[in-house]
Amino acid sequence: MNGLGFAYAELGEYQTAINYSRQALEIHRDINDTRGEAYALGDIGNAYTALGDYQAALNYLTECLSIQRGLNNRWGEGRTLSSIAQIFESQQQPALAITFLKASVAVRESIREDIRNLDSGLRTSFTDTVADDYRRLADLLLAQGRIPEAQQVLDLLQLEELREFTNTRAVWTGSALAYTEAEQPIADAHGDLIAFGQQVSTCRRTNCPRRNELEQQLTALNTQYRDQIATFQAQVGSQRRDDEVFQDPRRLSSDARALLAANPNSVLIYPFVTEDKLWLLWATPGAVGTVEVAVSQAELSRAVQQLGERLTRGGDLEELQAASQRLYDWLVRPLEAPLAANGIEKLIFVNDRVTRYIPMAVLFDGERYLLERYTLSTVLSPAVTNTTNRIGAVEDAPVLGLGLTQAFPGFNPLPAVREELSGIVRVGAEQGIFPGSVFLDGDFTLEALERNLLGHRVLHIATHAAFVPGRSRDSYILLGDGSRLAVADIEVREHLLADLHLVVLSACQTALGGVAGDGAEIAGISSYFLQPGRADTVIASLWSVNDTSTSVLMQRFYTLLATGELTKAEALRQAQLSLLRGEDLVALGDRLNLSRGSIEVISTSGRAVSPIPGGYGHPYHWAPFILIGNGL
């Protein structure tokens, strides 16, 4: 009967669905199937919500929630809280919807460590629905101007998507998602109502002698609860959008504050994608704000796809700049005033959905690329970003270089990788920028990786890699002997990553804006290396690029990094600018006021010093490389 009720609800025949679900409810009660009773109550409540009979819906869902809590069914409890939130959303009562979505998110967060123990059906439902609740909550908070809380939910969302892609133990290290002072009484009162409802429900099933008395008390408690909701609504309605409780920048999460404090003159930007609009949430140590951009997720996705096609083809520059400027107008132009007012020099993006596929460096304002105006970096979430390391953290650090030059079925050869690694890594008396070890082709095996990783601060992998949207087990790094290391298998080797500071993946590729992807695979591969106690920074490419220009770019990056005068983010930026502008390394050093002697001593590769060959100024060659994590 439950199945019939659900089926009719899916067809939009809600009254028929209610009739079948009521029959199911009676059957479950007759046989003392409490779990089935709860789900029947939930189905009836959801059907009444669809019909617009919100009071009936709330009554059934409240009783359902009472039973779910009694059964300690946290999955069912979270889903029911989300359904109650939907009632208040439908009634245009966002403040109440926020309260119940917060409760739903809190329940979902409480079962993170148990997710692997769920049966496959519940696990699928979990991953299909929980992110939507986070997005609903963040969207409602942003619409209400509650920026710091929205920022915290967005951080939780980033971690949820990492968990979903990697199936690992990414954990929340920030403060717990809390109720406001106005929300707490509603949460407490509803909890009391549910607890008392459990007593009444038990009494109904056993027909206990106190049934009439308990029913009367429940009616009184319901009346008090509704009065409290009315008071809450009046209180919320009287609050201004610029009230300190909503706008106070001190209410940013401690992780976000630490990230901003470690990066002076920086701004944290969350492009948050919803179905019908784009939110730009920004924060500096002294100010926060949000901008609503009228672009749908579908329109944004199409624009990202168009940019990706033009970038990976390396085609007409004017067409590429036009596609890039469209995205600039949505993602950056609305923030130009606060960026200028706050003297911003660094942009730190916490990207969402398809915005993860955008190389922000290539965004074009009509005259200049964003790379020419700001130092850029990306973080998965402030909660998983180490902010303790400073400039020079990898200066003269040992590098483990792993590379593939040969062709394998489905993969082109990468002949410039040999020169890339020899120009970067100094082995014995050989030339190079950093000391370390190099393993090429047949010597680049899983065993070589495992035996040599400890003791190296930098891991540089120059080989093909494929990161498949939504399927971490199908994502892999191609080893030098032609075997594949599934990126998920990096997790079991976490003990070998303890000494790392920087990981560079210089030849990886992903389905840029692919139909099935939302960018979670980009965050996913980085998260394997960026977990606490592992590397602080990952540099990766968004698409497979020319290996000769990549060799030049990478040698320049390490040359600048080895001076100890630039952060990792700034070293990457200046190396990219040198390709864009066709500078030789000496001219680059002069422009940056770096010691010419240090540049000439450090740089031992003729290709790294010589002028850039023609054509490397196209964004195809320099734009795909992004820095994720600690940019210092």
N, C-alpha and C positions, 0 to 999 in steps of 0.2 A: 504493500500500500504506500509506503514511503516513496518507493520508486515511481509509482504512478503519479503521486502528488508532485514530485519533482519534475517529472516529464511534462505534465500539463502546465506547470509553471514556466518551463522552458519554452513552451508553445504560446505563452501569453494568456492562457485560459486559467486565470488565477482563482476564480470561484470554484471551478471544477477541481483545481489543485487543492483548495482548502477542504473540499468535501472528502476527497480521498485521504488527505493527511489527517483529518479528524478521525476517520475510520481506523487508520493506522495507529493513531494515538490511543484509542480505546483498546485496541488489541494489545499494544505494548503495556498498557496499564493492567489489563487482565492477567497477563503472564509475568508481571513484575519485571519487565525488560526496561530498566530505568534509562539506560543509554539510548535505546530506541525511542523512548518517550521524549527525551530531550531533543533529539533530532526532528521528531515530528512537530514538536512545539516550535522549533526554529523555522521549519518549512512553512508552517501556518503563519508565523509572524512575518516572514519575508514576503509571503503572498499578500498579506494585508498591507504591507508597505507599498507594494506595487499598485494596489488598488486605491491607495491614498487614505486608508482608514488607519491613521497613525496611532491612535490610542489603543485600538485592538492589537495592532502590531507590537506596540510597546509592552502590553500586558503579556502576550505570549512569549516574547523574547526575554522578558524579565524572568518569567517562570523557567524558561529554558536555561538561562544563565545560572539560576539558582541550582538547578540539577547538575549542570556541568561543573560548577564549583564543588558541589558535594561529591562528585565522582573524581575530583581532581583531574579532570580532562582539560588540560590547559589549552590544547589545540582548539577544542570546541568552545572554551571560554573566550579565547581571543577572537574567534570568528563571530561569536554572538555579540561581543562588544563592538565589533566593526559594523554588524548589522544594526545595532542600536544607534551608532553614530550616523548611519545612513538615514535613519528616520529624521534625525535633527537636521541633517543636510537638506533633506527633501522639504522640511518645514522652514527653510531659510533661517536656521538657528545655528550659525557656524561656531559660536562660542561653546555651545553644548556638544556639538559634534566633535570639536577639538578635544574636549575633556574625555570623551569615550574612546576616541582614537588613541589618545595618549595611553589610556588603560590597555587598549588592545596591543599597542606597540610594546608596552612594558611586559605583557604576558608573553608575546613572541620572543622578546629578548631573553626571558627567563628560561626558554627551552632550547637555547642555542646548543648547549653542550649535549643535549639529548637527541638532536635531529637525526643522527645516524642510526638511532634505535627505532625510529618510526618506520612503519611498514611503507612499502613503495607507493601505495596510493596516497597516504597522508603526506609523504615527502614531496610527491609531485604537486599536490594541492598547496603545500606550504610554499614551494618556490614559485608557483604560479600566482599566488595571491598576496603574499606578505609585502612584497615591494610596492604593490599598488596601494596598500594601506599607508605605507610610509609616504608615498607621493601625495595621497589625499591629505594627510596631516600637514605635510610641508606646504602644500598649496593653500590650504585653509589658513595656516599661520601667516603666510606671506600676504594673503588677501586681507588679513586683519592688521597688517603692519607689525606683526610680532617677530621681528627679524632675528634676534638672537636665538629664540627657540627654534625657528625654522632652520637656522644654520646648524643647530645641534642635530635636528632630525635628518638633515642632509648628510651629516657626517655618518650617522647610523645607517642611512641608505647606502652610502658608498661601501661600508663594511658588509652589509647584507649582500650586495652584488658581488663582492669579492668571495664571500662564502659560497654563493650560488655557483659561481664559475669554478672555484678551486676545490670546493667540498672540503675545506680545511677549517682550522680553528681560529680564524681571524677574530680578535676579541676587541670589545669596546673598553678603552682605558680612560675615557672622559667621565664627567659627572653624569649621574643618572638623570634620565628625562623626568622632570618634576612637574607637579601641579603648581599653578600660581596660587596665591592666597585666596583668590576668589573661587578657583576651581576645587580646592581641597575639601571644603564643606560638602560640595555636590558629590565628590568621589566617596567621601566618608558616609554620607547619608545613603547613597545608593548601595554601598557595601552593607550597611545595616539593614536596608530593605531586603537585599538578597539573602542575607543570613537569616533574617526572620522568615523570609519566604521558604527557605529550606525546611524550617520547622513545620510550617503550614502544609507544605507539599507532603512531608512524611505523615502528618496527621490525616491528610485526605486519603492517602493510600491505605492507612490502617483503620480509618474511621474512629479515631481516638475520641474520648469523652469531651475533650476541650476544643473540639473543632469549631463550634460556633464562636466561642470566646476568642480563639486565635484569628478567625476570619475577621471579626470586628476590629481587633488590634491591627491587623494588616491593612484594613481600610483606613484606619486613623493614620497609620504610618505612611500610606500612599498619599493621603491628603497633605501631611507635613512635607513630604518630599516634593510634591508639586508646588507647594507654596515657596519652598526653598528655591526651586528652579525659577519661579517668577521673580523672586528677589534677585537672583543671580543675573537674570536677563536684564533687569532694570539697572543693575550695577554696571554690567558690561556696556550697556547702551549709553551710559553717562560718561564713560571713559573716552578721552581724546586719543586719536591715533598717535600723537606725539607725546603721550604720557611717558614719564621716565621708565615705568615698568616695562614698556614696550621697546623703547629706543635706547636705553642706557647701554653704551658700548661696553661697560664693565660686565655686562651679563653674557658676553661672548664666552664660549667654552674656554677653559684654561688652556687646552691644546692650541686653539686658534690664537689666543693671546700670546702664547709662547712662540708660535711661528712668526707672528708679526713683529714681536720684540726682537727676534733674532735676525730679522731682515728689515733694517731701517729704510724708510721711504718706500715701503711696499704696500700693496693692497691685495687683499684676498678676494677673489671673484668666483662666485658660484653661478654658472649658467645652469638654471634649473628648468628642465624641459617638461611641460605638461601637454596634454593633447591639443589644447586650443590656444596656448600662449607660452611665451618664454619669460621667465623671471631672471633678472640679473641682481643677485644679492652681493653686495660688496661690503668690506669691512677694513678699516684701518685702526690703529691703536686708539685713535680719538674720535672716530666717527663711523657710523654704519648707515646703510641705506639700501633701497631696493628700487628697481625700475621694472615696470611691466611692459613687455614688448609684444605687439600684436602680430605674432607669427605662430602658426600652428606647427605641431611636431612634424606633420607630413610635409609641409612646405620647407621647414628647416632641413629635414632629411634629404629632400630632393636637391636643395642647394648644396649640401655637403657632398652628396654624390657627384654632382656636376663639377665641383671644385676638384674632387679626387680624380675624376677622369682626366681633367686638364693637367693636373700635376703629374700623374703617372705616365701620361703620354709624352710629357715634355714638349707640348705643342705651342700654339700661338700665344705669345705673352700677353697681348691685349685682351684676348678672351679669358685667359686665366685671371688677370687682374680684375676684370669686370665681375667674374664669379666670386673672387675673393672679396671685392669691395661690398658686394651684397651682404656677405656674412659679417663684414666689419660693421656695416650699418646697424646690424641687429645686436652684435655682441660687444662692441667697444664704443661706437659713437655715442650711445646714450649715456656713457660714463665719462665722456671727455671733460665735462665741467668739474665733477668731483676729483678726477685725476689731476687736473691742473690746479685746483684749489688746494690740494694736499701735497703738492710737490712730489708726486709719485715717480719713482724711477724703476721699480720692479713690479711686475704683474705675476701673481701666483694664482693659477687656475685650479679649481676643484671641479673638473669637468663631469658632465652628466650625459648619459645616453649618447646620441650621435655627435655631440660636441667633442667626444673623446677622439673622433677621427679627424679633427681639424688641427693641422699644424699651425698653432696660433701665430708663429713667426711670420707666416705668409699673408696674414690679413692686411688688406691694402686700403689706405684711406683716400686714395685718389692721387697721392703724390709719393708716399713712402710706405714701406712695409712696417708692420708692428715691430719687427726685429730691429729696425733702425731707430726706434724711439724708446724701447724699453728692454730691460733684461727680463727674460721669460722663464718660468718653470711651472711644473704641474705637481700637485700632490694628490695621492689617492684619497686622503683625508688627513686633516691636521692630527687626528688621533693616532695615526700610524706613521708620523713623520718625526724623525729625530732632528732636533734643532741644536744639538750641543757642539757639533764640529764646526771649526772655523777655517778661514783661508789657510792653505798650506797643510791641510790634514793629510793629503796624499803626496806631498812634495817628496820626491826621491823614494816613494814607497815601492816595494816589489810588486811587479805585475806578472800575472799568469796569462800568457797569450795562447789562445787556442784558435786554429784556423783551418779552413778547407779551401784548397785551390782547384781540386779536380772536379770533373763533371760526374754526376750520378743520374740514373734515370729520373727524368722529370726536373732536374736541376742543372743549370748552366754552370760552367767553371767560373771560378773567381780568381783569376791569375794575379790580380793586384794585391791579394791578401798577403802573399809572402812579403812583398815590399812594405805593406802597411805594418805588419808585425815587426819586421826587422828595423823599421824606422822608429817604432815606439819602444820596443823592449831591448835592453842592452844585456846580452848574454856573454859573460866573461869579458874578453877584450874587444868584442864586437861593438860596432857603433849602435847607438840607440839613445832614447831619452831617459827611460826609467830602467833600473835593474830588474831582472826577473828571469822567467823561463818561457820557452816557446815550444809548442807541440803542433806540428802541421800534418795534415792528411792522415796517413796510416798511424802516425804516432798520437793523433788526437782521438783517444779512445775514452770510454767511460772510466776505465781503470786509471788512465793518466790523470783524468779530472779528479778522481777521488784521492789519489795518492799525493797530488801536488797542490790541492787547493789551500790546505791549512798553511799558514805562514805568509800568504800573499794578501796584500791590502786591496789590490785591484784585479778584477777578472775581466779580461777582454776576449770576447768570443766573436770571431769573424767567420760566420758560416750561415747557411740558410736555416731559417726557422719559420714555421707556420703556426699561427695562432688562430684557431678555428672558433668562430662565434658560437658560444653556448656549449662547446664540447671540449672540456679541458683535456680529456683523455686522448682526443684526436689531435691535440696541439703538441708540437714537438720541436726539438732542436736536432738538426742533422749533424751527427758526429763525423769525424774525419775518415772513419773506416766505412761510412755508408749506413751505419746503424742509427736508430732514432732514439733519442732520450725524451720520453714524455715529460712535459713540463710539470705535470702533477707529481712525477717521481722525484722532483727536486725536494719536495717536502720531507721525504724520508732521509734526506741527506743534510738536514738543517744543521747538524752538529759540525759540518764541514764549512759552513758559511760564517762562522763566528768572527773571523779575523777581517772579513771584507768591509771595505768602505764604499767602493764604487764598482758597479757592474756595467759594462758597455756591451751592447748587442748591436754590432755594426752592420749586419746584413739581414736582419729579420724582415718579415713582411706580414701584413694582415690584410684581410678583405676590406679595403677602405670603404666604409659606408655600405657594406654588403647588405643584401636584403634581409638576411636572418640575424644580422648583428646589431647590437646597440653599444658597442665599444667595451663591454664588460671583459672581453678577452684581453684587451690592452691593459686594463687595470689588473686583470688576473695574473698575467705573466709577471708583471712587476711585483705583485704582492708576494710571490714566492721568495723573491730576494729581499723584500723590504720589511719582512716581519721583524718585530723587536728582537734584538740580539744578532741580527744579520746585517746586510749592507744598508747603507743610508741613502744611496742614490743609484738610480738606473738610468742609463741613456740608451734609447732604442730608436729604431726607425719605423715609420708607419707604412712604408712600402719598400719593395726591393729596388735599389738604386744602382747606378753605375759604380762598379767597384773601384775604378780608377779615381774618380772624384771623391769617393768615400775614403780611399787611402790618403789622399791629400788632406781632406778635412780632419780626419782622425789624428794624423801626425801633427797638424797645427793645433788641434785642441790640446794634446798632451804637451806640446812645446810651451804653450801659454800657461798651462796648469803647472808645469815644472818651475816656472819663475817664482812661484809662491806669492805672486802679487794679485792674482785674480781668483775669484770664486769659480767653482765648477760651472755655474750657470753663465757667468760672464765670459769664461774661457770658451765655452761652446758658442756663445753669441758672437764673439769676435772672430772665431774661426769661420763661422758661417758668413759673417760680413766680409771677410777677406775673399771668399769665393764670389759673393755677390758683386764685389767691387773690383775683382781681378787684381788684388794686391799681392806683391811678393811678401815674404815673411819679414824682411828687414823693414819695408815700408809700413807694415802692420805694427811692428815693434816701435817704430818712430812715432806713429800716430797715437799709440797708447802710452808714450813716454816710458817705455820699458828700456832697460839697459841693453844697448846693442850688443855689448860683449856677452851678456847672458843669453841672448837669443842665438848668437852665432855659435856659442859653445854648446848649448843644449841641442840645437838643431844640427843634425849630422846628415840628414837626407837631402840630397840635391833637389828632389822633387818638392820637398817641403819649403825650401828657400826660394826656389825659382818662381817666376811669374806664373799665374794660373793660366792653363791652356784655355783657348777661346771656348765659350759656351758654358763654362761652369757657373756663370752668373745666373742662369735660369734656376728658378726655385726647385725644379726637379732634383737638382744636385745637392742643395743645402737645406731645404725646408723640412724634409721628413724627420729629421732628428729632433727628438724631444727629451727633455730632462724631467724625470719623475722622482720626487722625494726631496731630500735636503740639497738645495742649490748652493750651499756655502762651500 
